[in-house]
Amino acid sequence: SSGINAEYGGSKEIPDWRNLTYSVTPSLLAWIGVLLHSPLGYIPVTVGLLTAGVIDIAWAGYPPWFKLLRSMLTIGALSSIFLLFYVKYKAEKTLGVSKSIEGLKEKYDNWKNDSKDNKE
């Protein structure tokens, strides 16, 4: 038949451990990236996006328009991560952003210590 198979979300593949594992892996890598401090957090996010993009493009079951769309979205997402890394690196070198971040951390620590003192 030529309709969408609603039982499996439109996919012609029957869910198995490989498909189900692949479907959650990019999200798990993104969470790891969120929990790590930058720039170390960019690594799992970049690896997850790149791997998911390559697998989706190489997958035989997807139509050509989807593969083109997936390619453009993957390139756009990876470009934004590299641009963010570049801008952040340049800003820290030229604007002293790391010093202002340290100043904010110091103010937060002082505030936290003051609130502990007030509770006692």
RANOR-V123217 format. One record per residue. N is the residue number from 1. RES is the residue in one small letter. SS is DSSP state (a for helix, b for strand, c for the rest). PHI is phi in degrees with one decimal (999 if undefined). BURIAL is 1 if it has 9 or more other C-alpha atoms within 8 Angstrom, else 0. Layout:
BEGIN
N/RES/SS/PHI/BURIAL
N/RES/SS/PHI/BURIAL
END
This chain:
BEGIN
1/s/c/999/0
2/s/c/-109.9/0
3/g/c/-102.7/0
4/i/c/-84.8/0
5/n/c/-81.4/1
6/a/a/-70.1/0
7/e/a/-62.7/0
8/y/a/-113.8/1
9/g/c/67.2/0
10/g/c/90.5/0
11/s/c/-83.5/0
12/k/c/-86.2/0
13/e/c/-86.7/0
14/i/c/-82.7/0
15/p/c/-58.4/0
16/d/c/-139.1/0
17/w/a/-62.0/0
18/r/a/-63.6/0
19/n/a/-66.0/0
20/l/a/-67.5/1
21/t/a/-64.9/0
22/y/a/-62.1/0
23/s/a/-69.8/0
24/v/a/-103.8/0
25/t/a/-59.3/1
26/p/a/-58.8/1
27/s/a/-66.5/0
28/l/a/-65.6/0
29/l/a/-65.0/1
30/a/a/-64.6/1
31/w/a/-64.4/0
32/i/a/-60.6/1
33/g/a/-62.4/1
34/v/a/-68.4/0
35/l/a/-76.2/0
36/l/c/-84.2/0
37/h/c/-75.3/0
38/s/c/-76.6/0
39/p/c/-86.2/0
40/l/c/-63.1/0
41/g/a/-68.5/1
42/y/a/-68.7/1
43/i/a/-65.4/1
44/p/a/-64.8/1
45/v/a/-65.7/1
46/t/a/-64.4/1
47/v/a/-63.0/0
48/g/a/-62.9/1
49/l/a/-63.7/1
50/l/a/-65.7/1
51/t/a/-64.5/0
52/a/a/-62.4/1
53/g/a/-64.0/1
54/v/a/-65.0/0
55/i/a/-64.4/0
56/d/a/-63.6/1
57/i/a/-70.3/1
58/a/a/-81.7/0
59/w/c/-64.6/0
60/a/c/-73.2/0
61/g/c/-80.7/0
62/y/c/-91.1/1
63/p/c/-72.1/0
64/p/a/-58.7/0
65/w/a/-64.2/0
66/f/a/-68.2/0
67/k/a/-64.5/1
68/l/a/-65.4/1
69/l/a/-61.0/0
70/r/a/-63.2/1
71/s/a/-62.2/1
72/m/a/-64.9/0
73/l/a/-67.0/0
74/t/a/-66.4/1
75/i/a/-62.4/0
76/g/a/-64.2/0
77/a/a/-66.8/1
78/l/a/-65.9/1
79/s/a/-61.8/0
80/s/a/-67.2/0
81/i/a/-66.8/1
82/f/a/-64.9/0
83/l/a/-65.4/0
84/l/a/-60.1/0
85/f/a/-61.9/1
86/y/a/-64.0/0
87/v/a/-64.7/0
88/k/a/-64.7/0
89/y/a/-63.5/0
90/k/a/-64.6/1
91/a/a/-64.9/1
92/e/a/-66.0/1
93/k/a/-74.9/0
94/t/a/-95.6/0
95/l/a/-105.3/0
96/g/c/69.0/1
97/v/a/-61.9/1
98/s/a/-62.7/0
99/k/a/-66.7/0
100/s/a/-70.2/0
101/i/a/-67.0/0
102/e/a/-61.6/0
103/g/a/-62.5/0
104/l/a/-66.2/0
105/k/a/-62.6/0
106/e/a/-64.2/0
107/k/a/-63.1/0
108/y/a/-64.0/0
109/d/a/-61.4/0
110/n/a/-62.2/0
111/w/a/-62.5/0
112/k/a/-63.5/0
113/n/a/-65.9/0
114/d/a/-63.5/0
115/s/a/-69.9/0
116/k/a/-67.2/0
117/d/a/-62.7/0
118/n/a/-70.0/0
119/k/a/-75.7/0
120/e/c/-82.5/0
END
